Amino acid sequence: MIDVWNVLANGLWILGLAILLATASWAHWIAGLCGTRLRTVLGRPPTWRTLSLGILVFCAGMAGTGRTWWERAVWVVLAAMWVVQDWLS
């Protein structure tokens, strides 16, 4: 029997990495098109928000696949720290 929770949790971290990869690829393309540095494009608010979304989805997936309570807690704390850092910037 398929464990639905495990499939969803693994799907979340894979989706998070896909969002990060797509955002990095898009930013690289825009940087080449505009003749600017990749760092400049990655620092723009729309790109930064998409990267933050990818990191949060990745952390949620990793927290869902954690085997012990402390492993899940570490991923939740990391996600919370990322939200606070994103909100302050």
CORRA-V6196 format. One record per helix or strand of 2 or more residues. SS is the DSSP state (A for helix, B for strand). FROM is the first residue (numbers start at 1). LEN is the number of residues. Records with the same first field share a line. If there is no record, write none. Layout:
SS: FROM-LEN + FROM-LEN
This chain:
A: 4-31 + 38-5 + 45-21 + 69-20
